[in-house]
């Protein structure tokens, strides 16, 4: 990073801290909403309408994060690209979520699998761009946090690919799940642990990044 960029980042450190902190807070709220919605849905405590409301709220929170990333793009344009891919991911997920399950199950297995996983690569690339944006604004200023963002990406990438493969297989063989459960369950368990680690570690790294920019002096 050249001296002009370093000076510009230092000059906007409070701005960066503010919008990254918003991402930190909204990420927590979003995951809480997803957890509550999933738990109530599995226990049969909520109907279809309430489940849709939870999905819409989660999509709304995701779009707020998209807005925060667009605000960060004035410092590094990579954040703007990340925001675009996250927005596409959110919109496609929301639209496919309105497809009635009965109609979805009438489609050929390959079509079901594609529809179920079509948005996942968008999210994966969005995460890569977000990672790159944070690395860009931190490199040369606080390389210890850069290493943490790199570690997060190195765990997130295989975890996401594993979960995508698992979701594709599950959707493709949805009517034969009893036959493939022994294959799917270990992959799903491993992917779930990886996803949980990524969520907790991302919150940790986001907070470290916020604190760094709050304390950064020109």
C-alpha positions in Angstrom: 0.0 0.0 0.0 1.4 3.4 -1.0 1.7 6.3 1.4 -1.2 8.2 -0.1 -3.5 5.2 0.4 -2.3 4.8 4.0 -2.9 8.5 4.7 -6.4 8.3 3.2 -7.3 5.3 5.3 -6.0 6.9 8.4 -7.9 10.0 7.6 -11.1 8.0 7.3 -10.5 5.6 10.2 -13.5 6.7 12.2 -15.7 6.3 9.1 -14.4 2.8 8.5 -14.9 1.9 12.2 -18.5 3.1 12.1 -19.6 1.1 9.0 -17.6 -2.0 9.9 -19.2 -2.0 13.4 -22.6 -1.8 11.7 -21.7 -4.9 9.7 -20.6 -6.6 13.0 -23.9 -5.8 14.8 -26.2 -6.7 11.9 -24.4 -10.0 11.3 -25.1 -11.0 14.9 -28.8 -10.0 14.6 -29.2 -11.7 11.2 -27.8 -15.0 12.5 -30.0 -14.8 15.6 -33.1 -14.4 13.4 -32.1 -17.3 11.2 -31.5 -19.5 14.3 -34.9 -18.6 15.8 -36.7 -19.1 12.5 -35.0 -22.5 11.8 -35.6 -23.7 15.4 -39.3 -22.8 15.4 -39.8 -24.2 12.0 -38.3 -27.5 12.9 -40.4 -27.8 16.1 -43.5 -26.9 14.2 -44.2 -23.8 16.3 -44.7 -21.5 13.4 -46.7 -21.7 10.2 -45.6 -21.0 6.6 -46.6 -17.3 6.8 -44.4 -16.6 9.8 -41.6 -18.6 8.3 -41.8 -16.4 5.2 -41.8 -13.3 7.4 -38.6 -14.5 9.1 -37.0 -15.1 5.6 -38.0 -11.6 4.5 -36.6 -10.0 7.7 -33.3 -11.9 7.2 -33.1 -10.8 3.6 -33.7 -7.2 4.7 -30.9 -7.4 7.2 -28.6 -8.9 4.5 -29.4 -5.9 2.3 -28.5 -3.6 5.1 -25.1 -5.2 5.2 -25.0 -4.7 1.4 -25.6 -1.0 2.0 -22.8 -0.9 4.6 -20.4 -2.5 2.1 -21.4 0.1 -0.5 -20.6 2.8 2.1 -17.1 1.2 2.5 -16.6 1.2 -1.2 -15.7 4.9 -1.2 -12.5 3.8 0.5 -11.9 0.6 -1.5 -14.0 -0.3 -4.6 -13.7 -4.0 -3.8 -16.4 -3.6 -1.2 -18.7 -2.3 -3.8 -18.2 -5.5 -5.9 -18.8 -7.6 -2.8 -22.0 -5.7 -2.1 -23.3 -6.4 -5.7 -22.7 -10.2 -5.4 -24.3 -10.3 -1.9 -27.3 -8.4 -3.2 -27.7 -10.8 -6.1 -27.4 -13.7 -3.6 -30.0 -12.3 -1.3 -32.5 -11.5 -4.1 -32.2 -14.9 -5.7 -32.6 -16.6 -2.4 -35.7 -14.6 -1.6 -37.3 -15.3 -5.0 -36.5 -19.0 -4.9 -37.9 -19.2 -1.4 -41.4 -18.3 -2.7 -41.5 -21.3 -5.0 -44.1 -23.7 -3.5 -42.5 -26.9 -2.2 -45.1 -29.0 -4.0 -44.2 -27.4 -7.4 -40.5 -27.6 -6.7 -40.7 -31.4 -6.0 -42.5 -31.9 -9.4 -39.3 -30.7 -11.2 -36.6 -33.1 -12.4 -34.0 -33.9 -9.8 -31.3 -31.9 -11.6 -33.5 -28.8 -11.7 -34.3 -29.1 -8.0 -30.5 -29.4 -7.2 -29.7 -26.4 -9.4 -32.4 -24.2 -7.9 -31.4 -25.2 -4.4 -27.8 -24.2 -4.9 -27.8 -21.6 -7.7 -27.1 -18.6 -5.3 -24.3 -20.3 -3.3 -21.5 -19.4 -5.7 -22.6 -15.7 -5.6 -22.2 -15.7 -1.8 -18.9 -17.5 -2.0 -17.5 -14.9 -4.5 -19.0 -12.1 -2.4 -17.1 -13.4 0.7 -13.9 -13.5 -1.3 -14.3 -9.9 -2.4 -15.2 -8.8 1.1 -12.1 -10.6 2.4 -10.0 -8.8 -0.3 -11.5 -5.4 0.7 -10.5 -5.8 4.3 -7.1 -7.1 3.4 -6.6 -4.1 1.1 -7.4 -1.5 3.8 -5.4 -3.3 6.5 -2.2 -4.4 4.7 0.7 -2.2 5.7 -1.2 -0.9 8.7 -2.0 -4.0 10.8 -0.7 -7.1 9.2 -1.6 -9.3 12.2 -5.3 -8.7 11.4 -4.7 -9.4 7.7 -3.4 -12.8 8.8 -6.7 -13.4 10.7 -8.8 -12.4 7.6 -6.7 -14.8 5.6 -7.2 -17.6 8.0 -10.9 -17.0 7.9 -11.0 -17.2 4.1 -8.8 -20.4 4.1 -11.4 -22.1 6.4 -14.5 -20.5 4.8 -13.6 -21.6 1.2 -13.5 -25.4 1.8 -16.4 -25.2 4.2 -18.6 -23.5 1.7 -17.6 -25.8 -1.1 -18.4 -28.8 1.1 -21.8 -27.4 2.1 -22.6 -26.6 -1.6 -21.8 -30.2 -2.6 -23.8 -31.6 0.3 -26.8 -29.3 -0.6 -26.6 -30.3 -4.3 -26.5 -34.0 -3.5 -29.3 -33.7 -0.9 -31.5 -31.9 -3.4 -30.7 -34.2 -6.3 -31.5 -37.3 -4.2 -34.3 -35.8 -2.2 -36.6 -38.7 -2.8 -33.9 -41.2 -1.9 -32.6 -39.5 1.2 -32.8 -42.7 3.3 -30.3 -44.4 1.0 -27.7 -41.6 1.1 -28.1 -40.4 4.6 -24.9 -42.3 5.7 -23.0 -40.3 3.1 -24.6 -36.9 3.7 -24.6 -36.8 7.5 -20.8 -36.8 8.0 -20.4 -34.1 5.3 -23.1 -32.0 6.7 -21.8 -32.4 10.3 -18.3 -31.4 9.2 -19.6 -28.4 7.1 -21.8 -27.3 10.0 -18.8 -27.2 12.4 -16.8 -25.3 9.8 -19.6 -22.8 9.3 -20.0 -22.3 13.1 -16.3 -21.6 13.4 -16.4 -19.2 10.5 -19.3 -17.3 12.0 -17.7 -16.9 15.4 -14.2 -16.2 14.0 -15.6 -13.6 11.6 -17.3 -11.8 14.4 -14.0 -11.8 16.3 -12.0 -10.5 13.3 -14.6 -7.9 12.5 -14.5 -6.6 16.1 -10.7 -6.6 16.0 -10.9 -4.5 12.8 -13.4 -2.1 14.3 -11.2 -1.6 17.4 -8.1 -1.1 15.2 -9.7 1.7 13.2 -11.1 3.3 16.3 -7.7 3.6 17.8 -5.9 4.5 14.6 -4.3 8.0 14.6 -3.2 10.1 11.7 
